[in-house]
């Protein structure tokens, strides 16, 4: 039976076990497969890449939810509330300090990742 390796890089489990942190660092934030008997056992990625992928997944989920809301409004299933541009500027979303910090960190990480051209 053949297994597909879903990354462009791979290494053996013995080499990985010798120094996992060095392996992650050498991968330069790209995911890689760890092989046992020449078959993928698991995939590894840096925390930075995990944050990046988590943010992309969140964006995809939110896009779907927002598009569903827009469609519901267009079809008349959801009532619309008309406000002026000036009124919209007065409305401030309630965001906790923890969430603000998390958003700022995520944006910073995203900017760094985007500068690496992912």
Secondary structure, 3 states (H helix, E strand, C coil): CCCCCCCCCEEEHHHHHHCHHHHHHHCCCCCEEEEECCEEEEEECCHHHHHHHHHHHHHHHHHHHHHHHHHHHHCCCCCCCCCCHHHHHHCCCCCCHHHHHHHHHHHHHHHHHHHCCC
